[in-house]
Every structure is written in structure tokens, then in C-alpha cells.
Amino acid sequence: MGAMRSAGPQEHSQASSPGGADPAATRRKAVWATVVGMAVLVAIFIAAIWRAADEASLLGWILAAIALGWLGLAAYVLSLVRGSLTPRTTSAPGQEAGGSDSMRDEKLAHSFQIVLVQKKVVAEELAKGEDADAEMIDRALDTIDFTAKNGMGLARSAQPAAQEA
């Protein structure tokens, strides 16, 4: 029979990341794989140059140039791998909050624009005097009321976040 397991919570080293693998271990494996690959390509390049110089043949120098091209490609890939595995410190939680402030400000600005447009509609209709469309004025006032309530909700939702900071 198999070994018994406890029914309680179990700690696993793989539970720290959503993919199931430890990010530091994955990073180390990727870096070591690229370093080993680079070492092999450097050895091939040195051997190709040695053979080309030893035999003084055009084909040997062409093969050395091809090996150099592969070495350059591997160096480029290594820089990409290292760049993608470095932790991103630029996306700090404080910066994300700044993005939400910007979004809130845009929404409030849009709300103000709506109110200004509806104010213009009301003013134009009232300027008509007896020919004014009462329904259009009512719709404009309802839109202003609705937009003002939404804007106040946005402003109130931002106040607790500003007090926490």
C-alpha cells in the first residue's frame, strides 16, 4: 500500500507561483541552459577557426563565419532570456494607483463635458421661448442629474483611497 498523507494543509515549494514551478528555480535553469549552450558554441567557433587556420581553406573560414553567426544569435537570445527573467520593478503597486487616478480623472472630465453639452441644450431650448421642446429640456435635466450622481459616486469612491495613502 502507499504512504499515508495528512489531511491538513500541506506546504509545497511549488505552490508559490501560479504555474506550479518555483520562479527562482526556473530562472536558474534557463540561465544555466543558455550559458551551457553559449559555451558549446564558443568551443565550436574556436575549433572552426583552429581548423580553418590549420588547413588554410576557404571552406574552413566559411564554416568559422557560420559558427560566429550562430554564436552571435545565441548571445542575442541569451540577452533576451536574461531580460525576460529579471523581475520588473517598474510596475510598483503605487504606480498602478496612479493609473486608476488618471482613469477616474478622465471619467470625471467626460462627465463635466456631458453636463456642459446638456446645459447648452437647455439654454438653446429656453431661448426659443414658446416654441421650446419641454421633453428635450426634461431629458437634458435628467441626463445632468444622472451624470452628476455618477460623478459624485466617482469622487466619493476616490476619497477613502486618498486617505489611505
Secondary structure, 3 states (H helix, E strand, C coil): CCCCCCCCCCCCHHHHCCCCCCHHHHHHHHHHHHHHHHHHHHHHHHHHHHHHHHHCCHHHHHHHHHHHHHHHHHHHHHHHHHHHHCCCCCCCHHHHHHHHHHHHHHHHHHHHHHHHHHHHHHHHHHHCHHHCCHHHHHHHHHHHHHHHHHHHHHHHHHHHHHHHC
